[in-house]
Amino acid sequence: MNDTFRIGEIVVCENAKGKWYKLGSLKENEMYTVIGFNPYDGGLVLKEIKSRWSGRNAYRADRFRKVDYKFANKVLKEFQAQEKEILILKKTI
């Protein structure tokens, strides 16, 4: 079991590199869905991709972070406000 992440949670990859190899198709800054855990080390089993280096198809949990929804919503609102201002300016031109 993993105390940091939960099944169904969306996570973002922060580290897709092994010591001397890439971790399959795992990509940094991509989002993945947690569907399970490696019972031996708490590694994440992901819906979108499987680890070929793990017998349980799991990736180390420390390679991921949770999605910061508050930050994402703040950025989205700022973007929408800027877009609205641009539309208003276009109408006045």
BAMARTOR-308944 format. One line per field, with one value per residue: residue number from 1; x, y, z of N, C-alpha, C, O, CB in turn. Coordinates in steps of 0.001 Angstrom, whole numbers, plus 524288, in hexadecimal, padded with zeros to 5 digits. Glycine has a CB too. Example, Ala and Ser with C-alpha at 12.3 -4.5 7.8 and 13.67 -1.06 7.14 Angstrom:
BAMARTOR-308944
lumti = (1/2);
n.x = (83386/83232);
n.y = (7E9C6/7F736);
n.z = (81E78/81BA8);
ca.x = (8300C/83566);
ca.y = (7EE6C/7FBDC);
ca.z = (81E78/81BE4);
c.x = (83390/83264);
c.y = (7F31C/8001E);
c.z = (81E78/81EBE);
o.x = (8379C/83461);
o.y = (7F309/80472);
o.z = (82111/81F67);
cb.x = (82C2C/83704);
cb.y = (7EE87/7FDAA);
cb.z = (82356/8165D);
This chain:
BAMARTOR-308944
lumti = (1/2/3/4/5/6/7/8/9/10/11/12/13/14/15/16/17/18/19/20/21/22/23/24/25/26/27/28/29/30/31/32/33/34/35/36/37/38/39/40/41/42/43/44/45/46/47/48/49/50/51/52/53/54/55/56/57/58/59/60/61/62/63/64/65/66/67/68/69/70/71/72/73/74/75/76/77/78/79/80/81/82/83/84/85/86/87/88/89/90/91/92/93);
n.x = (8034D/80177/803AB/80384/7FF01/7F2BF/7E9D5/7E4A2/7E7A0/7ED76/7FA40/80694/811BC/81E75/82875/82DDA/8364D/83F44/84AA2/851D7/84BC4/83FD9/832DA/82BC6/82068/81DE9/81BF6/82117/819E9/81064/8033B/7FDB5/7F54D/7F30D/7F18F/7F3AF/7FC82/809A5/80B1A/81426/81B31/8154B/814D1/80F5A/804FF/800FB/7F69C/7F7DA/801A3/80B68/81585/820B6/82910/8263B/82115/816FE/812F1/8140D/8179B/82150/81C7F/820C2/82335/81B26/81176/8066E/7FB8B/7FA24/7EF45/7EB05/7F27A/7F23B/7E7DB/7E84A/7EF74/7E9CA/7E0EF/7E5DB/7E996/7E01E/7DBF0/7E317/7E179/7D741/7D8A0/7DE7F/7D72D/7CFF1/7D617/7D7AD/7CDAC/7CC67/7D30D);
n.y = (7FB5B/80909/814DA/81EE7/82043/81D91/813F9/8168E/820AB/82B89/82CFD/833A3/83191/83370/82FF1/828CD/822D2/81838/812BB/810C2/80FD3/81277/812A2/80B53/80F49/81749/8248A/830E6/83AFA/8378F/8332F/82917/81E59/818B2/80B72/80384/7FD50/7F915/7EED4/7ED06/7F587/7FE83/8034A/809E1/80547/807C2/80C51/80F4D/80BDD/801D7/7FCE2/7F73B/7F408/7F0C5/7E64C/7E732/7EE85/7F8DC/80615/80D4C/814AD/81E3B/8230D/82904/8334C/838FA/83E90/84BFE/8516B/85AE8/86259/8609B/86376/86E0A/87208/86FE2/87665/88038/88020/87FB7/8896E/89044/88D7F/890E7/89BB9/89DAB/89B4A/8A352/8AC01/8AA3D/8ABAC/8B64A/8BA95);
n.z = (80000/7FDEF/80423/8007D/7F686/7EFD5/7EABE/7DE54/7DE36/7D788/7D318/7D128/7C991/7CE08/7CCDE/7C376/7C14F/7C26C/7C8AF/7C095/7B7F6/7B0B5/7B5CB/7AFFA/7A994/7B023/7B306/7B670/7BCF3/7B93E/7BB5C/7C32E/7C700/7D331/7D5A5/7DC41/7E5AC/7E807/7F067/7F5FA/7F607/7F539/7EBB7/7E05A/7D8B6/7CC44/7C40C/7B988/7B630/7B71E/7BF2E/7BA77/7BFFB/7C9A4/7D0CC/7D3FA/7CD8F/7D0D7/7D44C/7DB4A/7E5C2/7E883/7DF63/7DC21/7DDA2/7E409/7DD1F/7DD6F/7DF9B/7E31D/7E01B/7D540/7D2D4/7D591/7CE30/7C522/7C683/7C647/7BC10/7B689/7B959/7B4A4/7AA48/7A908/7AA18/7A112/79948/79B27/798B9/78E0B/78A2C/78B8A/7847B);
ca.x = (80000/80456/800EC/8039C/7FB89/7EDFF/7E7E6/7E154/7EA00/7F0BB/7FF77/809F9/81700/822A1/82D7A/82D03/83B5B/841C7/85030/85477/847E6/83AC1/82EF5/827C7/81DBC/81CBC/81DCB/820CC/815B0/80B92/7FFC1/7FC41/7F157/7F4A0/7EDA4/7F53E/80194/80CEC/80AA7/81949/81DE5/811B1/81537/80A57/80347/7FE4C/7F2EA/7F987/806C8/80D55/81B2F/822FB/82D4E/823FA/81DC7/811A5/811A8/81395/81BDA/8224A/818F0/8238C/823B8/81645/80F21/800D1/7F9FD/7F8A0/7EA8E/7EA53/7F5E6/7F03D/7E323/7E9EB/7F1B5/7E57F/7DDD4/7E8F7/7E994/7DAE4/7DB5D/7E63A/7DECB/7D2B1/7DAA1/7E007/7D25D/7CDBD/7D961/7D6B4/7C894/7CCDA/7D68D);
ca.y = (80000/80DEE/818C4/823F8/8204F/81A5F/811C9/81A2D/825D9/82D04/82E95/835C0/82F6A/83747/82D8A/82455/82077/8148A/813F0/810B0/80EB7/81501/80F14/80A1B/813CB/81B1F/829B7/83505/83ED0/8350F/83195/82394/81CE3/8146F/80742/7FFAF/7FDF9/7F482/7EDCD/7EC88/7FA7F/802E2/80595/80B0B/802AF/80BE5/80A93/8109B/809CD/7FDB9/7FCB3/7F231/7F2DB/7EF02/7E1B2/7E8D9/7F2C9/7FDA1/809EA/80F7B/818FA/82338/82549/82BB8/836F3/839B7/84327/85056/85373/86066/86552/8600F/866AE/87386/87347/86FD0/87B2C/8849D/87FBC/8812D/88F15/892B9/88C80/89454/8A0F5/89DDB/89B99/8A891/8AF8E/8A94B/8ADFA/8BBFA/8BC3C);
ca.z = (80000/7FD9A/8074E/7FDE9/7F203/7F035/7E5D3/7DB7E/7DE44/7D31D/7D4C3/7CD1A/7C9D3/7CEA6/7CBAE/7BFFC/7C007/7C5EC/7C94B/7BB84/7B3E4/7B143/7B7F9/7AC1E/7A744/7B431/7B16C/7BA64/7BC81/7B763/7BF99/7C339/7CAD8/7D6B5/7D5E8/7E02A/7E826/7E8DC/7F607/7F879/7F6CE/7F4AB/7E67E/7DDE7/7D3EC/7C96C/7C00C/7B43F/7B4DD/7BA95/7BFAD/7B8E5/7C39F/7CE91/7D060/7D52A/7C9EC/7D3F7/7D45A/7E076/7E6FA/7E8E7/7DA24/7DAF3/7E15E/7E346/7DA22/7E0D1/7DD22/7E480/7DCA5/7CFE3/7D26A/7D5C7/7C913/7C15C/7C744/7C457/7B65F/7B4AD/7BA08/7B087/7A556/7A8FC/7A908/79B8A/79631/79BDA/795B9/78879/788E2/78B79/7802C);
c.x = (8036F/80132/80085/7FF8E/7F6E3/7EC81/7E409/7E394/7ED57/7F5EE/80288/80F67/81AF3/827EB/82C96/83213/83D23/84782/852F5/850B8/842FE/836D6/82A85/82580/81C3F/81F1B/81D1B/81C88/810AE/8085E/7FE14/7F84A/7F33D/7F03F/7EF10/7FAB3/8047D/80CDB/80FE4/81BEB/81A62/811FF/80FD7/80982/7FFC1/7FAE5/7F533/7FE94/8086F/81347/81D2E/82751/82B57/82089/81813/80FDB/8110D/81867/81C83/81EEF/81BB8/824B2/81F17/814D2/80951/7FFE7/7F828/7F3F8/7E997/7ED9F/7F3D9/7EB61/7E477/7EC10/7ED71/7E231/7E0BE/7E903/7E451/7D9F8/7DE65/7E396/7DA0D/7D457/7DC20/7DB33/7CFDC/7D0DF/7D872/7D188/7C8E9/7D03F/7D38B);
c.y = (804D5/81214/81E12/82463/81CB4/81855/815A7/81FA7/826AF/82EF9/83094/83378/833D4/83520/8289A/8217E/81CA5/8160D/81442/80FAA/811FB/810F8/80E27/80F02/817E8/8205E/82D9F/838E8/83C9C/8336E/82BE7/82294/81841/81067/8030E/800CD/7F8D3/7F36C/7ED94/7F1C0/7FF49/805A2/8062E/807CE/8069B/809B6/80B10/80DF3/805B4/7FDC0/7F756/7F08A/7F0B0/7EA41/7E2E6/7ED4B/7F801/80115/80BFB/8144F/81E36/825AF/828D5/82FA0/83749/83E82/84744/8530F/8592F/863D5/86531/86374/86C7E/87539/87384/874C4/87FFC/884AE/8816F/8870D/89206/89210/89019/899F1/8A191/89E48/8A0FA/8AC7F/8AF02/8ABC7/8B3DF/8BDF3/8BC8B);
c.z = (80000/80083/8049F/7F999/7F2E1/7EAD7/7E369/7DB2C/7D95F/7D548/7D013/7CDD7/7CA3D/7CD1C/7C880/7BEAF/7C434/7C660/7C406/7B6FA/7B4C0/7B317/7B423/7A9C3/7AB4D/7B2AE/7B5D4/7B8F7/7BA1B/7BC1F/7BEDB/7C792/7CE0B/7D6E3/7D9E5/7E238/7E858/7EEBA/7F8DD/7F98C/7F621/7EF70/7E400/7D8FD/7D12B/7C516/7BA92/7B282/7B8D9/7BAA6/7BE1F/7BC96/7C8CD/7CD98/7D161/7D197/7CCB1/7D360/7D9E2/7E14F/7E724/7E393/7D8C3/7DF29/7E02F/7DFDE/7DE02/7DE49/7DE72/7E0EA/7D70D/7CF16/7D273/7D078/7C4F2/7C1C6/7C543/7BE5F/7B41D/7B524/7B5D2/7AB39/7A4C3/7A7BD/7A34A/79812/7968D/7989B/78FDC/786B6/78877/786FA/77B16);
o.x = (807DA/7FC8D/7FD7D/7FCF7/7F709/7EDC7/7E0A0/7E1A9/7EFB8/7F60B/80143/81178/81AD2/82B8A/82AC7/8321E/83C9E/8490B/85622/85274/8421B/83779/8261F/8285F/81990/823AE/81926/81BA2/80D0E/80A79/7FD26/7F7F3/7F4DE/7EBC7/7EC05/7FD2F/80219/80E6B/8100C/81E94/81C48/80FB9/80C32/80CDE/7FBFF/7FC2C/7F486/7FFB6/80705/815C4/81B7E/82917/82E75/81D69/814A8/80BBA/80DE2/81CAB/818B9/81E9A/81956/826EB/81F1F/816A6/80790/8031D/7F4FF/7F4AD/7E788/7EBBD/7F3BC/7EAE1/7E205/7EAA5/7ED7B/7E0CE/7DE68/7E888/7E41E/7D783/7DC74/7E380/7D8FA/7D1C1/7DB14/7DB27/7CDDD/7CEA1/7D86F/7D118/7C60E/7D03D/7D5C7);
o.y = (804AE/812C2/82165/82867/8193C/81AB8/817BD/822E9/82308/83233/82F60/8336B/83786/83822/824A9/81E18/81DA5/81A40/817C6/80EBB/81402/80C53/80FEF/81281/81BAC/820A7/82DAC/83A01/83F95/8326D/82A25/8258D/8144C/811B2/7FF72/804A7/7F4AD/7F6CE/7EDEA/7F25D/803B1/809D1/8035A/8079B/8088D/805B7/80791/80DC9/8060E/7FE8D/7F35E/7EC13/7EEF3/7EA3A/7DFEA/7EF97/7FB3E/7FF3E/80C5F/817AB/8223D/829F0/82B5E/82F59/8360A/84216/84627/856A3/85C0E/867C8/86935/8660A/86F8B/8795E/876FC/87714/8836D/888CF/88444/88966/895DD/895AF/89215/89C9C/8A5A2/8A14F/8A2FA/8AFE5/8B2E5/8ADB9/8B640/8C29F/8BDDB);
o.z = (801E3/7FF78/80650/7F910/7F634/7E6DE/7E614/7D833/7D758/7D8D8/7CB98/7D22F/7C72B/7CC21/7CA94/7BB49/7C8E1/7C49C/7C331/7B297/7B905/7B205/7B4EC/7A821/7A9FD/7B13A/7B88F/7B45E/7B90C/7C053/7BA7A/7CB55/7CBD8/7D81C/7DAD1/7E0C3/7E8C8/7F1C5/7FDA8/7FD81/7F66E/7EEBE/7E55A/7D58D/7D373/7C2BC/7B757/7ADD7/7BD6E/7B69C/7C041/7BC5A/7CC06/7C9F0/7CFC9/7D27A/7CB15/7D222/7DCD2/7DDE2/7E609/7E34D/7D4AD/7E399/7DBE3/7DFC0/7E176/7DB26/7DB2F/7DEEB/7D469/7CB11/7CFA7/7CE7B/7C19E/7BDCB/7C2D9/7BBF4/7B03B/7B1BD/7B3AD/7A810/7A084/7A4AF/7A0F1/79456/792A9/7960E/78D07/78256/78569/785D9/7770A);
cb.x = (7FC45/80555/803A6/808F3/7FE80/7E96F/7E543/7DC17/7ED55/7EE00/80262/80A1C/81829/822D3/8308D/82A67/83F76/84125/852D2/858B4/84684/838F3/82CCF/8237E/818E5/81ED2/81ADE/8261B/81784/80CC8/7FAEA/80124/7EC1A/7F5E2/7ECF7/7F503/800F5/812B1/807D0/81CCC/82262/812AA/818BC/809FA/80055/80237/7EDDF/7FA2E/80ADA/80B43/81CE1/82516/83083/820D0/81F9A/8113F/80CA7/812BD/81AC3/8281C/81642/8289E/82433/811E6/811C7/7FDF6/7F59C/7FD4C/7E5E2/7EBCC/7FB80/7EEF4/7DF5D/7EE16/7F5E1/7E210/7DC74/7EE99/7EAD9/7D6B1/7DD40/7EBC8/7DD19/7CFCF/7DF59/7E341/7CE7D/7CDBD/7DF18/7D6A2/7C484/7CF10/7DB39);
cb.y = (80007/80F8E/8196A/82500/81EB5/81D8C/80C52/81A63/82694/83148/829FF/83BD7/82BFB/8392D/82C4F/8261F/824AF/80ED0/80FD6/80C98/808D8/81790/8113C/806DB/81201/8194C/82B94/837D6/8435C/8303A/83531/82012/81B94/81688/804C5/7FA32/80034/7F560/7E8BF/7E946/7FADD/806B6/8023A/810D4/7FD48/80FB7/80DB5/81655/80E3A/7F850/7FE09/7F27D/7F7B4/7F36F/7DD95/7EA8C/7F188/7FC44/80E78/810D3/81800/82271/820E8/827D4/83C7E/83A4B/841D1/85440/8503A/8615A/86328/85A43/8656B/8745C/86F36/86AF8/87BE1/88451/87A20/87E36/890C1/89060/886B8/8941A/8A21F/898F5/89775/8AA2A/8AE92/8A35E/8AC7B/8BDE0/8B86C);
cb.z = (804C1/7F7C4/80C7E/7FBB6/7ED14/7F296/7E6B7/7DDF8/7E33A/7CFA0/7D76C/7CD45/7C503/7D434/7D0BE/7BAFC/7BF4D/7C3F5/7CCB9/7BB89/7B3CF/7AC0A/7BD1A/7AE87/7A469/7B998/7AC88/7BAF4/7B94C/7B3CD/7BFDC/7C3F0/7C824/7DC56/7D08E/7DDE5/7EDA0/7E6BC/7F6E0/7F51E/7F313/7F8DD/7E301/7DC9A/7D510/7C72D/7C06A/7B3D6/7B497/7B8DA/7C546/7B34D/7C49B/7D132/7D41A/7DAE1/7C6F8/7D9BB/7D076/7E124/7EC25/7EBD6/7D617/7DA43/7E113/7E89A/7D60A/7E1B4/7DEC3/7EA48/7DCDB/7CEAD/7D6E3/7DA1C/7C787/7C232/7CD14/7C678/7B4AB/7B7C0/7BF80/7B066/7A4FA/7AE4D/7AC85/79A0B/797FD/7A1C0/796F6/7875A/78CF8/7909D/77F92);
